[in-house]
Amino acid sequence: MIGLDVALALLVVAVALAAWRILRGPHDADRAVAADLVLFSFVGLTAVIGTRAGIAATFDLVLAAGLVGLLAALSLGRLLTRGKR
């Protein structure tokens, strides 16, 4: 259980630092990367809390949120490059 507590603490720190980067980011790309980090940190928090509580259905939610996050990251990258490859 100590490992899960450490993981929770590190994920909370990651969310806090990413939120700070969203507020202070000088460029749109900085904010997009920080938003991705916030999303995937919340996915990680969900996974760790689900593991700690012993809820098996949490992993279905984590899988779906991870896929949506991946598609959102690709869309943001495409938007920031204005469609250029």
C-alpha positions as CSV (number, residue, x, y, z in Angstrom):
1,M,0.0,0.0,0.0
2,I,2.9,2.4,0.5
3,G,3.7,2.2,-3.2
4,L,0.2,3.2,-4.1
5,D,0.3,6.1,-1.7
6,V,3.6,7.3,-3.3
7,A,2.1,6.9,-6.7
8,L,-1.0,9.0,-5.6
9,A,1.3,11.7,-4.2
10,L,3.4,11.9,-7.4
11,L,0.4,12.0,-9.6
12,V,-1.1,14.8,-7.5
13,V,2.2,16.7,-7.8
14,A,2.2,16.2,-11.6
15,V,-1.4,17.5,-11.9
16,A,-0.4,20.6,-9.8
17,L,2.7,21.3,-11.9
18,A,0.8,20.8,-15.1
19,A,-2.0,23.1,-14.0
20,W,0.7,25.8,-13.2
21,R,2.1,25.3,-16.7
22,I,-1.4,25.7,-18.2
23,L,-1.7,29.0,-16.4
24,R,1.8,30.3,-17.1
25,G,2.6,28.7,-20.4
26,P,4.0,31.2,-22.9
27,H,2.9,29.2,-26.0
28,D,-0.2,27.2,-27.0
29,A,2.0,24.1,-27.4
30,D,3.0,24.4,-23.7
31,R,-0.6,24.5,-22.7
32,A,-1.5,21.6,-24.9
33,V,1.2,19.4,-23.5
34,A,0.3,20.3,-20.0
35,A,-3.4,19.6,-20.7
36,D,-2.4,16.1,-22.0
37,L,-0.4,15.6,-18.8
38,V,-3.3,16.6,-16.6
39,L,-5.6,14.2,-18.5
40,F,-3.2,11.2,-18.3
41,S,-2.4,12.0,-14.7
42,F,-6.1,11.8,-13.9
43,V,-6.3,8.5,-15.7
44,G,-3.4,7.3,-13.6
45,L,-5.1,8.6,-10.4
46,T,-8.2,6.7,-11.5
47,A,-6.2,3.5,-12.0
48,V,-4.4,3.8,-8.7
49,I,-7.5,4.5,-6.7
50,G,-9.3,1.7,-8.5
51,T,-6.4,-0.7,-7.6
52,R,-6.4,0.5,-4.0
53,A,-10.2,0.0,-3.7
54,G,-10.2,-3.3,-5.5
55,I,-12.7,-2.3,-8.2
56,A,-12.2,-4.2,-11.3
57,A,-14.5,-2.1,-13.5
58,T,-12.1,0.9,-13.1
59,F,-9.8,-0.5,-15.7
60,D,-12.5,-0.4,-18.4
61,L,-12.8,3.3,-17.6
62,V,-9.0,3.8,-17.7
63,L,-8.8,2.1,-21.1
64,A,-11.6,4.2,-22.6
65,A,-10.2,7.5,-21.1
66,G,-6.7,6.6,-22.4
67,L,-8.0,6.1,-25.9
68,V,-9.9,9.3,-25.8
69,G,-6.8,11.1,-24.4
70,L,-4.7,9.7,-27.2
71,L,-7.1,10.9,-29.9
72,A,-7.3,14.3,-28.2
73,A,-3.5,14.6,-28.2
74,L,-3.4,13.8,-31.9
75,S,-6.1,16.3,-32.6
76,L,-4.4,19.1,-30.6
77,G,-1.1,18.4,-32.4
78,R,-2.8,18.6,-35.7
79,L,-4.6,21.8,-34.7
80,L,-1.3,23.4,-33.4
81,T,0.5,22.6,-36.7
82,R,-2.5,24.0,-38.6
83,G,-2.8,20.7,-40.5
84,K,0.7,20.6,-41.9
85,R,2.5,17.3,-41.6
